Amino acid sequence: MKKEDFKPMSADELRNEITAEQDRLLKLRFAHAVSPIENPMRIRESRKRIARLKTELTVKTRQA
């Protein structure tokens, strides 16, 4: 997802999405520690998605 996909979301939706994505990242890291996952780039993509969500949340809270 790109930045434009997060713009119409509200602050609460962004917070929920951040929490869900952090859970996914934690599970990916555990799975990768136990045995190498098929596509380790998913970890990087998940981290970037969290950063994009947090950035958009910061923008929304500063506007309010």
QUILIN-V763773 format. One record per backbone hydrogen bond with DSSP energy under -0.5 kcal/mol. NH is the residue of the N-H (numbers start at 0). CO is the residue of the C=O. If there is no record, write none. Layout:
BEGIN
((NH/CO) (NH/CO))
END
This chain:
BEGIN
((4/1) (5/1) (5/2) (6/2) (7/3) (8/5) (13/9) (14/10) (15/11) (16/12) (17/13) (18/14) (19/15) (20/16) (21/17) (22/18) (23/19) (24/20) (25/21) (26/22) (27/23) (28/24) (29/25) (30/26) (31/27) (32/28) (33/29) (34/30) (41/38) (42/39) (43/39) (44/40) (45/41) (46/42) (47/43) (48/44) (49/45) (50/46) (51/47) (52/48) (53/49) (54/50) (55/51) (56/52) (57/53) (58/54) (59/55) (60/56) (61/57) (62/58) (63/59))
END
